[in-house]
Amino acid sequence: MMPLESCAFGNVPTLIMGKNTKQSATDNPMQEFSSSTKIAAVTIGDYNEKDELYNPFEHRDKKDSNSDVGALTHLLKSSLGTGILAMPSAIKNGGLLFGGIGTIIIGFICAHCVHILVRSSHVLCRRTKTPRMSYAETAEAAFLCGPKAVRPFANASRHFVNAALCATYVGGACVYVVFIATSIMQVANHLSGMEISVRMYILTLIPAVILLGQVRNLKYMVPFSMIANLCMLVGFSITLYYIFSGIHTSNIKLIGSVQQLPTFFATVIFAIEGIGVVMPVENSMRNPHHFLGCPGVLNITMTVVVSLYAILGVFGYLTYGEAARGSITLNLPIEEVLGQTVKVLIALAVLFTYGLQFFVPLEIIWNFIKDKCSHKYQGLCETLMRICMVMITIVVALLVPDLEPFISLVGAIFFSILGISIPAVVETISCWDGHLGLFKWRLLKNTMLLVFSLFALVFGSWISIIQIIELYK
């Protein structure tokens, strides 16, 4: 078995970065979460073993870098969002036995896909002598350094990944807005005795989300993530109190129906996946070699995340059974102070996470359009762009103010592609030239990942769309 780091690409193309391939990485101004170099052209040449001596970590700009704790905080927060609150509903669709085991398996699959994506990025950074790569740049470099037949698709792969990231996190941000508004509505309507629609509460969130959408450096979001994690921790603790004090075994099924299983897969993938934030966080670390490995930032994060998801999902279903809603907080007793506290705390935590959730698509869109704006007015243009994108999430939330089908739809369409399909394709292409392992086990493994991803995509989307249509009949 040969490790991914040893994958060679045979006659790989040398990527020309900027105007001079010998130019030091420090000569280029670095902006956080974007590669400091751009792929401008391709020259086919022989593989040079000296390329392995290049250490991309040594050439990264450490200005505004995050510590291991900061990286861990961001990864935890990106995964512990509204998705974990949907886990009892997911287990309801999958069944107690199938859902519990399936959650752990999906968590392992998602963690593995993140591993192979980051390791592929490190290998490609060495091959191309690039200090860092975004998700899209990793996909592009994989195609450029792969077999000749796939090289023409390199540019298309970069655009596809960027478009998928934008759609994924815009959809996730819409879910966040709906969740925050729904939680606040329950508490406010109960305390005031009035019946105000969820759409009115969505509108009241506009000033807050616009301000959060203007944060342009992930380092400045660390305090927000820490506050959000604290609120989420307290909220989860109270939620677990309610769950463990009301466990029963009646009205419980061990395996869900065939029609419900795609929704289970799509919801869990949405809940666990945070792959769009992985590359920005890894690129911004002060010690990026601490990201992978054992224990490593990624392994610690995924162990904590999958454990919490499985526990909350299984015991939440045991408590509320078939009455489990799209967010477990919606099942908590609104007439009790503790129940109200949970809803407010978790709504606040999700609100503080909105900026982190939206950071990736805003960076991608701005990098795409900034050259089209006059340098004199770039600050104003970026501000307006961010406001417009925030308003899009508000409009979509107003149109679909229901959590459960929305969550499963976003998970089915986008996270299955970004979180599973693309990492599998990137690793396969990167190791195609004689490094697929004994009996080509990497090819077999990645083919199985693609099949699983397509299953979640096709059937999950189909079921979710049917549910949304039924809501508006």
Backbone hydrogen bonds, N-H to C=O, Kabsch-Sander energy under -0.5 kcal/mol:
donor,donor_aa,acceptor,acceptor_aa,energy
6,S,3,P,-1.6
7,C,4,L,-2.0
12,V,10,G,-1.9
14,T,43,T,-3.0
15,L,13,P,-0.6
16,I,14,T,-0.5
16,I,41,A,-1.8
17,M,15,L,-0.6
18,G,16,I,-0.7
18,G,38,K,-1.0
20,N,17,M,-0.8
23,Q,20,N,-1.4
27,D,24,S,-1.7
28,N,25,A,-1.1
34,S,31,Q,-1.8
40,A,16,I,-2.2
40,A,38,K,-0.9
41,A,16,I,-0.8
43,T,14,T,-1.7
45,G,12,V,-1.2
49,E,47,Y,-0.5
51,D,48,N,-2.1
52,E,49,E,-1.6
53,L,50,K,-1.6
54,Y,51,D,-1.4
58,E,55,N,-1.1
59,H,55,N,-0.5
59,H,56,P,-1.0
60,R,57,F,-0.9
62,K,60,R,-0.6
65,S,62,K,-1.6
66,N,284,S,-3.1
71,A,67,S,-2.4
72,L,68,D,-2.6
73,T,69,V,-2.6
74,H,70,G,-2.2
75,L,71,A,-2.4
76,L,72,L,-2.5
77,K,73,T,-2.4
78,S,74,H,-2.4
79,S,75,L,-1.3
80,L,76,L,-2.9
81,G,79,S,-1.4
84,I,81,G,-0.7
85,L,81,G,-0.6
86,A,82,T,-0.7
86,A,83,G,-1.2
87,M,84,I,-1.2
90,A,86,A,-2.0
91,I,87,M,-2.9
92,K,88,P,-1.9
93,N,89,S,-1.5
94,G,90,A,-2.0
95,G,91,I,-3.0
96,L,253,K,-2.9
97,L,254,L,-0.7
98,F,254,L,-2.0
99,G,95,G,-2.4
100,G,96,L,-1.8
101,I,97,L,-2.2
102,G,98,F,-2.6
103,T,99,G,-2.1
104,I,100,G,-1.3
105,I,101,I,-2.1
106,I,102,G,-2.8
107,G,103,T,-2.3
108,F,104,I,-2.1
109,I,105,I,-2.4
110,C,106,I,-2.8
111,A,107,G,-2.3
112,H,108,F,-2.5
113,C,109,I,-2.4
114,V,110,C,-1.9
115,H,111,A,-2.3
116,I,112,H,-2.5
117,L,113,C,-1.7
118,V,114,V,-2.5
119,R,115,H,-2.7
120,S,116,I,-2.0
121,S,117,L,-2.1
122,H,118,V,-2.2
123,V,119,R,-2.3
124,L,120,S,-2.6
125,C,121,S,-2.1
126,R,122,H,-1.8
127,R,123,V,-2.3
128,T,124,L,-2.3
129,K,125,C,-0.8
130,T,125,C,-2.1
138,T,134,S,-2.0
139,A,135,Y,-2.0
140,E,136,A,-2.3
141,A,137,E,-2.7
142,A,138,T,-2.2
143,F,139,A,-1.8
144,L,140,E,-2.3
145,C,141,A,-2.4
146,G,143,F,-0.7
150,V,147,P,-1.5
151,R,147,P,-0.8
151,R,148,K,-0.6
153,F,150,V,-1.6
154,A,151,R,-1.9
157,S,153,F,-2.3
158,R,154,A,-1.8
159,H,155,N,-2.0
160,F,156,A,-2.5
161,V,157,S,-2.4
162,N,158,R,-2.3
163,A,159,H,-2.5
164,A,160,F,-2.6
165,L,161,V,-2.7
166,C,162,N,-2.3
167,A,163,A,-2.6
168,T,164,A,-2.7
169,Y,165,L,-2.5
170,V,166,C,-2.1
171,G,167,A,-2.2
172,G,168,T,-2.3
173,A,169,Y,-2.1
174,C,170,V,-1.9
175,V,171,G,-1.9
176,Y,172,G,-2.0
177,V,173,A,-2.2
178,V,174,C,-2.2
179,F,175,V,-2.6
180,I,176,Y,-2.8
181,A,177,V,-2.4
182,T,178,V,-2.5
183,S,179,F,-2.5
184,I,180,I,-2.4
185,M,181,A,-2.4
186,Q,182,T,-2.0
187,V,183,S,-1.6
188,A,184,I,-3.1
189,N,185,M,-2.7
190,H,186,Q,-1.5
191,L,187,V,-2.4
192,S,188,A,-2.4
193,G,189,N,-1.6
196,I,194,M,-0.7
200,M,197,S,-0.8
201,Y,197,S,-1.0
202,I,198,V,-2.0
203,L,199,R,-1.8
204,T,200,M,-1.4
205,L,201,Y,-0.7
205,L,202,I,-1.0
206,I,203,L,-1.4
209,V,205,L,-2.4
210,I,206,I,-2.1
211,L,207,P,-1.9
212,L,208,A,-2.2
213,G,209,V,-1.9
214,Q,211,L,-1.2
215,V,212,L,-1.2
220,Y,217,N,-1.4
221,M,218,L,-1.3
222,V,219,K,-1.1
225,S,221,M,-2.7
226,M,222,V,-2.6
227,I,223,P,-2.4
228,A,224,F,-2.7
229,N,225,S,-2.7
230,L,226,M,-2.2
231,C,227,I,-2.7
232,M,228,A,-2.7
233,L,229,N,-2.5
234,V,230,L,-2.3
235,G,231,C,-2.6
236,F,232,M,-3.1
237,S,233,L,-2.2
238,I,234,V,-2.2
239,T,235,G,-2.4
240,L,236,F,-3.1
241,Y,237,S,-1.6
242,Y,238,I,-2.0
243,I,239,T,-2.5
244,F,240,L,-3.1
245,S,241,Y,-1.3
246,G,243,I,-1.2
248,H,318,L,-1.5
252,I,249,T,-0.6
256,G,94,G,-2.3
260,Q,257,S,-0.8
261,L,257,S,-1.4
264,F,260,Q,-1.9
265,F,261,L,-2.5
266,A,262,P,-2.6
267,T,263,T,-2.5
268,V,264,F,-2.4
269,I,265,F,-2.4
270,F,266,A,-2.2
271,A,267,T,-2.3
272,I,268,V,-2.6
273,E,269,I,-2.4
277,V,274,G,-1.4
278,V,274,G,-0.7
279,M,275,I,-0.8
281,V,277,V,-2.2
282,E,278,V,-2.8
283,N,279,M,-2.7
284,S,280,P,-1.2
285,M,282,E,-1.1
286,R,66,N,-3.0
290,H,287,N,-2.2
291,F,288,P,-1.7
297,V,290,H,-2.1
298,L,291,F,-2.6
300,I,296,G,-2.1
301,T,297,V,-2.2
302,M,298,L,-2.7
303,T,299,N,-2.1
304,V,300,I,-2.2
305,V,301,T,-2.8
306,V,302,M,-2.6
307,S,303,T,-1.8
308,L,304,V,-2.4
309,Y,305,V,-2.5
310,A,306,V,-2.5
311,I,307,S,-2.4
312,L,308,L,-2.7
313,G,309,Y,-2.4
314,V,310,A,-2.5
315,F,311,I,-2.1
316,G,312,L,-1.7
317,Y,313,G,-1.9
318,L,314,V,-2.0
319,T,315,F,-1.6
320,Y,316,G,-2.4
321,G,317,Y,-2.5
323,A,320,Y,-2.1
324,A,321,G,-1.7
328,I,85,L,-2.5
330,L,327,S,-1.8
331,N,328,I,-1.6
332,L,329,T,-0.9
336,E,333,P,-1.1
340,Q,336,E,-2.1
341,T,337,V,-2.6
342,V,338,L,-2.3
343,K,339,G,-1.8
344,V,340,Q,-2.1
345,L,341,T,-2.9
346,I,342,V,-2.7
347,A,343,K,-1.9
348,L,344,V,-2.3
349,A,345,L,-2.3
350,V,346,I,-2.5
351,L,347,A,-2.0
352,F,348,L,-2.2
353,T,349,A,-1.0
354,Y,350,V,-0.7
354,Y,351,L,-1.0
357,Q,353,T,-2.7
358,F,354,Y,-2.1
359,F,355,G,-0.7
359,F,356,L,-0.5
360,V,356,L,-0.6
362,L,358,F,-1.8
363,E,359,F,-2.2
364,I,360,V,-2.2
365,I,361,P,-2.7
366,W,362,L,-2.3
367,N,363,E,-2.4
368,F,364,I,-1.3
369,I,365,I,-1.7
370,K,366,W,-2.3
372,K,369,I,-1.5
373,C,370,K,-1.3
377,Y,374,S,-1.1
378,Q,375,H,-0.9
381,C,377,Y,-2.7
382,E,378,Q,-2.6
383,T,379,G,-1.9
384,L,380,L,-2.5
385,M,381,C,-2.5
386,R,382,E,-2.4
387,I,383,T,-2.0
388,C,384,L,-2.5
389,M,385,M,-2.3
390,V,386,R,-2.1
391,M,387,I,-2.2
392,I,388,C,-1.5
393,T,389,M,-1.4
394,I,390,V,-1.6
395,V,391,M,-2.5
396,V,392,I,-2.5
397,A,393,T,-2.1
398,L,394,I,-2.0
399,L,395,V,-1.6
400,V,396,V,-2.1
402,D,400,V,-1.1
406,F,402,D,-0.7
407,I,403,L,-2.9
408,S,404,E,-2.0
409,L,405,P,-2.0
410,V,406,F,-2.4
411,G,407,I,-2.3
412,A,408,S,-2.3
413,I,409,L,-2.5
414,F,410,V,-2.0
415,F,410,V,-1.3
416,S,411,G,-1.3
418,L,414,F,-2.9
419,G,415,F,-2.3
420,I,416,S,-0.8
421,S,416,S,-1.8
422,I,417,I,-2.5
424,A,420,I,-1.8
425,V,421,S,-2.3
426,V,422,I,-2.9
427,E,423,P,-2.4
428,T,424,A,-2.0
429,I,425,V,-2.5
430,S,426,V,-2.3
431,C,427,E,-1.8
432,W,429,I,-1.2
434,G,432,W,-2.3
435,H,431,C,-1.5
440,K,437,G,-2.3
441,W,438,L,-1.0
442,R,436,L,-2.7
444,L,440,K,-1.9
445,K,441,W,-2.9
446,N,442,R,-2.7
447,T,443,L,-1.9
448,M,444,L,-2.0
449,L,445,K,-1.8
450,L,446,N,-2.1
451,V,447,T,-2.2
452,F,448,M,-2.3
453,S,449,L,-2.4
454,L,450,L,-2.6
455,F,451,V,-2.2
456,A,452,F,-2.2
457,L,453,S,-2.3
458,V,454,L,-2.9
459,F,455,F,-1.7
460,G,455,F,-0.7
460,G,456,A,-0.9
461,S,457,L,-1.6
462,W,458,V,-2.0
463,I,459,F,-2.4
464,S,460,G,-2.2
465,I,461,S,-2.6
466,I,462,W,-1.9
467,Q,463,I,-2.1
468,I,464,S,-2.3
469,I,465,I,-2.5
470,E,466,I,-2.3
471,L,467,Q,-1.6
472,Y,468,I,-1.1
472,Y,469,I,-0.6
473,K,470,E,-1.0
